[in-house]
Amino acid sequence: MENKEIMEVIRKFDFQGELQECIPYGSGHINDTFRLAFCFEGRNKRYILQRMNKNIFLNPEELMDNVSGVTAWLRKKILADGGDVERETLNLVNTRDGRPFYKDSCGEYWRAYLFIEDATSFDQVENDDDFYQSAVAFGHFQRLLSDYPAATLHETIKDFHNTADRLRKFKEAIKNDVCGRAAEVKPEIQFVLEREKLAHILCDLQKNGEIPLRVTHNDTKLNNILIDNKTGKAICVIDLDTVMPGLSVNDFGDSIRFGASTAAEDEKDLSKVFFDMHLYELYVKGFIEGCGGALTEIEKDMLPVGAMVMTFECGMRFLTDYLEGDHYFKIHREGHNLDRCRTQFKLVKDMEEKLQQMKDIVKKYR
């Protein structure tokens, strides 16, 4: 990226002080991220500057409308709780004309945040407490936003967790069989078709008004939590690009799908893939604690189902992509999406066998 281009952008934001440093930052693969350092009143003040990937997020202005609304709401709630608003939520830095983003001369969209000091995000669970802390943080995120008018948010990615619609697309992929792969994955196809009802459970409950529409994060992995370097406690939920209307149990379920497996998402040896009940219990405890009474009784009842549905949905998406020629998920070897699909289905089967235990654990902490 040309220095002239990025300096054009930096000058448009309401940063305080004199620029000292601009360096690439983080390990994200979607947006281009930079950390800026300014000298202001004799001390360093740091910011994050990001160029949003408009090939992934087709409506950056709607996305930023969501982020602006949610972060303003979080600030209000954190202040009311006596918290530290500069560390417990993302804080947008507006442009000099008061907008939450800048569209440059090349049509690229940029945004800026205050940099949260003395905190770290982790790509992998290093100990049990990390996973527990992520659960508390995502639960707390639900509590703070429990009365936010979720329906006013834009749908950043349409039908992202509409499992019934994912099933419809899966059936289309079987019917079209554009790569001639359906015959070789008959057991996996049958696995999905035998569980059609599972794809409709949560969608039907929401449609019938039995579980509420919530503000959901939709990427509830450990690396989207900042952990305080001194206390080891989770302090802030980050990466709000996929914040939109959804179901709390889906956010819970996606964390469990990813975090409570004994193996990597693309493990070929399925004998290594199991659903870890210890990690599940840690997350249930932390999530319910973080929610602080914000969940309805039916939402609590559906937490185990949410874990199963999100794992099933993800496996179905991997299998759909395999049938369609691997055009959505990046692959690094032949059959990569098929391996991913099989790990998810192995977890679903294990969850089915442990479902009563999963329900009992929720009862223990509700």
Secondary structure, DSSP 8 states (H G I E B T S, - for coil): --HHHHHHHHHHB---SEEEEEEE-S--SSSEEEEEEEEETTEEEEEEEEE--TTT-S-HHHHHHHHHHHHHHHHHHHHHTT--HHHHS--B--BTTS-S-EE-TTS-EEEEEE---SEE--SS--SHHHHHHHHHHHHHHHHHTTTS-GGGS--SSTTTT-HHHHHHHHHHHHHH-TTS-GGGGHHHHHHHHTTHHHHHHHHHHHHTTSS--EEE-S---GGGEEEETTT--EEEE---TT-EEE-HHHHHHHHHHHHSBSS-TT-S-GGG--B-HHHHHHHHHHHHHHHTT-S-HHHHHTHHHHHHHHHHHHHHHHHHHHHHTS-SS--SSTTHHHHHHHHHHHHHHHHHHTHHHHHHHHHHH-
